[in-house]
Amino acid sequence: MAPSSGSVHPARYLAVFAVLMAAVYALVFFTGDKSPTPKLGIDLQGGTRVTLTARTPDGSQPSQDSLKQAQQIIETRVNGLGVSGSEVVIDADNLVITVPGDDSSQARSLGQTARLFIRPVLTAAQPAAGQPAAGQSAPGQQAPAEGTPAPAAGEQAPVGESVPQGRPFPAQEPSAVDPVPAAPATGDQGSPDAPAAVTPTEVSEADQAANQITEAKALRQSEDPQVQQAALATIDCNAPDPLQGNDDPALPLVACSTDGTSVYVLGPSIIDGQQIDDATSGFNSQQSRHEVSLSFDSEGSNTWAKFTGANIGKQAAFTLDSKVVSAPQIQGATPAGSATSITGQFTAQSASELANTLKYGSLPLSFASSEAETVSATLGLASLEAGLIAGAIGLVLVLLYCLVYYRALGLLTALSLVLAGLMVYGILVLLGRWINFTLDLAGIAGLIIGIGMTADSFVVFFERIKDEIREGRSFRSAVPRGWARARKTVLSGNAVSFIAAAVLYALAVGQVRGFAFTLGLTTILDVVVVFLVTWPLVYLCTKSKFWSKPGVNGLGAVAEVAQERKRAAARTTSSTVSADASTKGA
């Protein structure tokens, strides 16, 4: 049923769109970095490439299956950050991550091992005298269990940055000519069990790394309390950690806090990071700090509930890649099914990155960042300008055709497309700030196709108006009737397009996801513009004598067809009446 003229309020629709447009650009110019430009992808602006070298506990060559699994997890992390346009490829035994822009921290953070374990704290102390601390104690840390030296909440280092790692030996990294030092003596140096010093010419770098891991495990993961105390007294929190991502969760662990201000003796793991069901970051307004909230699966949640209930007043350490992120005191039992938090001196960015890393799983391998470099745009500004010029020419041709074919209605088409383009642009700028969305050529292709579909919606509406006029209705009555019939077709067509874009986004990876994302975005905005702009403007034209003229609105030819049909129908009716009269006279 066509809407009645009294039920239509076009000014309200236009006002709603104006409010939406004002809100978008208010966010663009008055929030965030206030830069009114969208983020560009690797193919348009270049980026940073980080090479991650895989490490295995025994120094052996990583399997292709484990590398592919690590690639999939990192790609999932990329998708968790939004459609960022990052690339993750396997190169021999390495993973190469490329992200848009010149900030390498994001690429490094994607390659974090993120092996999270929750361990009970057995002993906590300050670093040994003479070892410089890497930071200060975090303010607001809860008091530890009675009789335990106060541990400091580890300040969360930016994910992906090189941070001090606990390592008791050697005090300095071996050079290319110095022999690899052996572990500190725990018995007779000449005993058969004592590792002998070897030179780099006798073992490969992989063997050296494996030896360091083995030596670190022997000291820092010993079940002997005396060895644990020795490791606690000698651990260097400022040296690189060979155990990073390689500790055995079934054994105790001597570890540093992330800021190097505290060292701990920890018991075997009670919960594995694989049991994390979800991880989110947020700001705790009551305690004025950022934190990461974790929820576990059913098994992990039950374990955590039992542990907290049996260890009230004691500490539990959240260890990430063999370092203590936080060691809060348990003040009460956490019910099964409830979330728990990791606290520390997080920033909003570091908390978000940590939550994303934990949410999407631990990597099957440990990686070291061996190289970071800036790469130039693969296409360059010339290709971008050529594409934009081609798109502009096509848009101008479409508008000229609409002006010739639809006259005044063509002007409404042009205005609607311009408004749709402005809305899309503002939203792309905001998405670049909020979810790191980057616009590449694939995304631009999705935008062009989406805007073309918007023009199709206008054509459907206008052709429905023509159909009504062909049936003999006036322009004023044809518009609401045509809209009542056209909107169902517009909604159906856009629903199909949006479903296709959603399926493509869910199944695709890389730049294809960017294409699907922008296609889905413009499909939604097509519905918004047609309903809030095009339809109200055309309805307002029916109230104007000027715009209602067939010569102005481009409907003159259709009106002539309608008049011809009326004349033909009148002639047919007249002939029928004459024939009936003749029959009666006969």
N, C-alpha and C positions, 0 to 999 in steps of 0.2 A: 504493500500500500504506500502510495506516495505521501510524503509529509505535507501537511497543510502549510499554507503560507504563514499562518499565525504561530506555528510551532517552531519556526526556524529563526534562530538568532545568530546571524553570521558574524556580528561584531564580537560576540562572546568567543567564538572559535578563533578569530584573529587575535583577540586579546590573550587567549591562552598561549598561542604560538609566540606572540611577542614577549610574554613573560618567560617562556622557556628559552628563547633566544637571548634575552637580557641576562638570565641566570647563567647560561653557558659562558657568555663573554665576560660577565663579572668574575667568574671563577678563573677565566683565562688571564685577565689583566690585574686582578687584585689578590690572587692567591699563588702560592708556590713561588717558582723563580720568575714568574710574570713574563716569561719569554713567549711571544705569540707565534711560535713556530713549532711544528711537530718534529719529533725525533726521526731521523732518517736511518735507513738500514745500511748494512755493510756495502751493498752494491752502489749506494749513492753517496755515502760520506766516509767510507772506510771504517776501520775498527782496530781492535787489539787482538792479537793472536798469542795464546799461551799454550806451550807444549808441556804436557804432563807425562813424566816418565814413571812407568809402573815399577813398583817394588814388591817383591815377594819375601816372606820370612826367611826362606832358605837361599835366596839369591838366584833362584832358577828363573828361566824364561817364562813369562806369564802366558797362559793359554789363550787362544783366540776366543774361546767361549767366555772366559772371564772378562776379556777386553770388550766383547760385544755387550755383555751384561752391564759393565760399567758405562758404556756408551749410552745404552738405553736409559739407565738411571739418571745420567747427567742430562739427557734430552728431556726426561720427565721433569727434572728440576727447572730446566729452561722454560718448559711450558707452565710450570707452577708460578714462575715469575711474570707470566704474561707472554704475549706474542712479541718476543724481543728480537727476533731475527737472528739469533745466534746459530752457529754451526758447530757440530761436533763430529769429527771424523777420526778414524783409526789410521795411524801411520806407523807401520811396523809394530813395535812394542809400546808406542806412545799414543796418547789421545791429544788431539789438537782442537782446542776450543777457540772460536773466533766470535767476539761480541762487538756490536757497533760502538763507536766512540773511542776515546783515548784513555778510558779508565780500565786498568787491568784487574782491579780488585774483584769486579763481578765475575770475570772469567776464572780467576783463581778460586773464588768461593764455590763455583759450580763443581770444582774438582776436589772438594774436601772429602776426605775419607768418611768422616762423621760416624765413627764407631762409638756409639753411646752405650755406657753401662752404668747401672746404679749399684754402688758398692757401700757397705758399712764402713764407717771411719773407726779404725782401731786406735790410732795415735795421730796427733796433729802437733806441729811444732813450727818455729820460725826457721828460715834457712840457716845453715851453719855460719858461724862468725867468720867475717872476712869475705863472704860472698855478697856482692851488691845485689839488692833487690831491684826487680824490674818495675815496681810500682808501689803504691801505698795501699793500706788497708781500706776496704770499701766502707763508707759510712753506713750506719744503720744495720750492720750484720747482727743477726741474732746470737745470743750468748750460747757457747757450746755446753756440752755436758760437764757436770761438776768434776773438777780435778783435771780437766783437759786444757792445755794451753789454747788461748783464743785463736782460732784460725781466721784468716781474712777471706772475705768473699772475693773470688777471683774476678778481676776486671775482664770482661769479655773482649778479647782482642778482635779487631775487624777480621771477619771470616775470610780466609784466603791469604792474609798477610803473614809474613814470616814472624813467628812469635817465639820467645824463649821456651825451650823445652828442657825438661829435667834429664840430665845425663851425668853420671858420676865419673865418666872417663871417656876419652882422654880430656885433659884440661883444655887442650887446643886441638884444632883439627889437624890431622896429619897432612904434611905437604907432599908434593909429588916425589920428593927424594927422601923424606924422613920415614923411618920404619913405623909401621902401625903399632901403637903401644898395646901392651897386653892389659888385661883387667887388673885392678888392684889385688894384691895378694890377699887371699883368705886362708892361706895355709902355706906350706913350703913351696917357694917359687920353683924349686927344682923338681917338684913332684910330677909324676906323669900326667896328672890331671890339669896342671897349670898350662894355659895356652902360651905358646912360644911366639915371640915377636917375629913378624915376617915383613918383608919389603914388598912394595907394589909390583916388583918384577916377578915375585913368586906366586902371587894370587891376583885374580882379576878384581875390578872394582865391585862386581856383584859379590864375589867371595868376601871382600872386605866388609861390605854392608851386612852380609849374613853373619860374619864373625862378630860385628858390633852388636847386632841384635841378640845373638846367643849369649854374649858376655853380659849385656844389659839385663837379660832375663835371669841369668844365674844370680845376679846381685839384687835386682829390684823386684824379682818375683819369687824369691826364696821363701819357703815356709819356716825357715829357721829364724826365731826371734832375734838372735844375735846378729845374723846377717842383715835382717831388716833394720836394726838399729844402726849398723854400720852404713847401710845405704842411706838412711835418714840423715846421718851426720855428714856424709860426703857428697850427696847429690848436688849437682850444679844446675840451678834452674835457668841459667843464662846461656847454656850450651845447647846445640841442636840435639833433639831426642831421637835416638835410633829406634825406640819403641813406639814411635808415633803411628797409631793404627795397627800395631803388631803385638799388643799385649795379649796374654792368655787370660780370658775372663774366669777360668776355673781356678786360678792361682791368686794369691795376694799381690798387691802392687804398691810400690813406693812411688809417689807422683807429686809433682808440683802443682800449685794453682796456676791459672792462666797468667796472672800478673807476677808470679814468682815471689810473692810475699809469704807464702805458707807451703809447707811440705807435709805429706800425709802418708801414713801406713794404712792401706785399705784392705779389707777382706775380699774374698771372691765375689764375683758379680751375683746379684740376686735377680736382676732384670736386664734383659738384652734390649738394645735399641730396636731390634726387629719386632718387638712386642708393642711398639708405639703405634697406636691407631690413628692419631692425629696430633698435629702440633701447630699452635697459633701464637702470634706475638701480640702484645697489647701494653697499654700503659695503666699501671695500678695507681689510681688517683689517691687512694688512701695512704699509700706509702711513697708516692711520688717517684716511681721508678718504672722502667720498662722491664718486662718479664716475658718468658716463654712458657706457655701453658701446654702440658702434655696430657693426653688421654691414652690409656692402654687398652689392649684387647682384653678379653675376659680372663685369660690366664694371668697376664701381667697385672691386671687390676686386682685380682684376688691375692696375688703374691705381695703386692704393695700394701694392700689393706692389712694382711697378716703381719708384715714386717713393721709397719708403723705402729700397729697396736702393741707389738711386743718390745718396741725399742723407743718408747716415749722418753724424751730427755737426751737421747743420743743423737748422733749426726749421721746423715747419709750423704754420700758424695756422688754427684753427677759427673762422670768422667767422659770427656769427649776426646777421642784420639789420644788416650793415655794422659790427659791433663784434667785437673779438677776445675770444672766450670763453676760449680757452686757446692757448698757443703753446709746446708742449713740444719738447724736443730729441729728434731721432730717434737712438736708441741702437742700433738694429738693424733689419734688414729684417723686415717683417711678411709672413708667408707668405700667399699668396692663399687666401681663404676664412676667414681668422682675423679676429676682432673687434679693434677698436681703441677707445680710451677718450678722452673729454673730461674733463680734470681741472681743478680750481680750488677755490675756497673755497665749495663747494656745501654746502647743508644738505640733509637728507633730502627735505624738501618741494620745494625748488628743483630738485634733481636729478630728482625724479620728474616734476615739471611739464615740465622741459626734455625729458626722454625722451619723454613723452607727446606734446609738441608736434612733435618731430622725427619720431616714429614715424608719425604720421598725416598727414604731408605739408605742403608749403608752400602758403600761400594765394595765389591768383592776383592779389590786390590787397594794397596796403599800407593799414593802418587806423590811425587815430588815435582814442584814447578822448576823445570830446567831452563826454560827460555820464555821470554815475553817480548813481543815486538809489535810495532804499529804497522798496519797494512793500509795501503791506499784504496780508494774506491775502485771497484772492479769495472764500473761502467763510466764514472766520471760525470761532470756537470754537462758536458756536451750531449751525452746520450739522454740525460734527464731533460735538458732543454728541448731536444728534438722530440721526445715523447710528449712533453707538455704542449709544444706547438702543434703537433699532430692532433692531440686531443682537443685543443682549442678550435682548430679548423673544423674538425668534425662536429663540435658543438655548435659553431656558428652556422654551418650548413643545415643542421637540424632545425635551428631557430628560424632561419630564412624560409625553410620549407613550411614550417608551422605558420609563419606570418602570411605566406602566399596562400596557403590552403585554408587556414582558419581565421585569417584577418585579426580581429581584436582578441579572439580566443588564443591566438598565437602569442600575443603580448602577455596574457596571463600565464601561458606555458613558460615563457622566458622568465617572468618574475618568480614563478614557483621554483624553477630550476636554480635560479640564483640564490634564493633563500635556502633551498635544500643544500646547495654547495657550501654556503656560509655555516650552516648548522653542522654539517659533516666536518668541516675544517676545525671549528672550535672543539668539537668532541675529540678529534684526533689529537689536538694539542693536550687536552686534559688526560687522555688515555696514556700519552707519552709520559706524563708526570706520575700518574697513579699506578700504572701496571707496566711501565717501561715499554709500551708499544712503540715499535719502530716501523716507519713506512718505507717499503721498498717497491720495486717495480711491480712485483706480483700484487701487492696491496693496491697500487695505483690502478692496475688492470681491474681489480675487483670493484674499485670506486667507479670507474668509467662504465662498467657493465651495470652496476647498480643505478647510476644516474640515468642510463638508457632505459632501464626498466621503469624508472619514475616517469619518463616521457611516455612510455607505453600506457601507463595508467591514465594519463591525461587523454590520450587518443581513445581509449576505451570509453571514458566519460563523454567526450565530445561526440563520438559516433552514436552513443545511446541517445544523446540529445537530437541528433539528426533523425534517428529512427522515429522518435516521438513527433517531430515536425512533419515527417513524411506521412504520418497518420492523420495530419490535419490540425495538430495542436499549435498553439502560439508559442513563441519563444519563452514567455513567462511561465506557462504551464508545462512546457516540455522539459525545462531544466530540473525541477524537483522530481518529476517522474523519471527522467533519464538517470538522475543520481541514484534514485531508489533501486534501479535495475543495475547500474554500473558498479555500485559499491560492493555488491556480492562478488562480481567478477574480479574486481581489484583485490579484494581480500583473499579470494581463492588463489589467484595467481601469485600474490606475494607470500602466501602460506607455503605454497609448493617451493618457491625459491628459497625461503628461509629454511625449510626442512633440508633441502639439498645442501645449502651452505653449512648447516649444523652437522650433517652427516660427514661432509667433506672435512670440516674442522676436526671432528672427533677421530677420523681415520687417517688423516694426512699428518705430515711432519714438515718442519722447516718453512720455506717460503710459501708452500701451498696452503699452510694454515693461515698465513697472512692474507692470501687471496680470499679464502673462505670467510675470514673474520670481517674484512671490509665489505664483502658482498652481503653478508648477513646484516651488518650495521646499516648500509644504505637501503636494504630492503625494509628494515623497520622504519627508517626515516621517510621512505617513500609513502608508507601508510600515514605517518604523521602529517606530512606536507599536503597530501591529497585531501585528507579529512579536515585539517585545520586551516589550510590556505586556499587551495584551488577551488574546492566546492563552495566555500563562503564567498569568494570573489566572483565566481560565475553567478551565484545567486544574487549578489548585489547588482550585477549587470542587468538582471531582469527588471530591476526597479528603475532603470534609467531609460528614457526614451531614445537617447542617442545610441546607447549600446544595444538596444533592442532592434535597431534598424537592420534588416537583412544585409544591406550593403556594407555595414560596419562589422557585424559579427561573423561574416563569412557564411551565413546560412541562406543566402538569397537563392542559390540554385536549388537547394532542398525545398525551400518554400515554394518555388515555381513548380517543382514536381508535385507538391501537395496540392497546389491550386489546379494543376492539370488533372490530377486524380479527381478532385471535386467536380470539375467541369465534365470530365468523362462520366462520372457517376450521375451527374445531373442529366446529361444527354441520354444515358441509359434509362434513367427513371422516366424521362419525358417520352421516350420511344415506347416504353412499356405501357405507360398510361394511354398513349395514343392508340396503341394496338388493342388495348382492352376496350377503349371507347368504340373503336371500329367494330369489334366483335359484338358488342352489345347492340350497336345500331343495325347490324345485319340481322 
